[in-house]
């Protein structure tokens, strides 16, 4: 009888200790509850990853189109030295356009130089209210000859670098014809710029300016 009583006392103490341990131990969540608890943390992490680290760059005022890129070789006492020559057209699609060239040992530097040169030499065109021209113009640069005239309702009718200059200037309803025995795009672009610089304001705008 004493042994049975001792055994019952021991079992009772063991149960009391087990109950105390369960009360002190933290509750272990089920697999479903664990996933639900981790979901907000994962969502916050995804939001942090989606946020852009840098602010988006502002769109430049002038757009550019490269006419040609040439590798130039210069022979010196130490051997041959290579550089790159770039010609491009830059315009803001609002009546301002220019042609520039640049030379450097790296293509990116040459493009930057040409872009700065084009912006520096840009001209402001005298256009009509519909961004067209009031009269026909003709110009020549070296072997390139360009004839430009208004073409109401026909869009832009031009090719080669002449079209690049007209589009970057923002002009509309224009027909241009290039007469050149060579295919030098730089000369054609310069002839186009020279022709567009000869434009005059239409009579209606002159009267408004005088009044």
Protein Blocks (a to p, Z undefined) as FASTA:
>chain_A
ZZmmmmmmmmmmmmmmmmmmmmmpccdddfklmmmmmmmmmmmmmmmmmpcfbdcddddf
bdcddfbdcddddddfkbccddddddddddehnopacddddddfbfklmmmmmmmmmmmm
pccddddfkopafbdcdddehjbccdddddehklpadehjllmmmmmnopahiadddddf
bfcfklmmmmmmmmmmmpccdfklmmmmmZZ
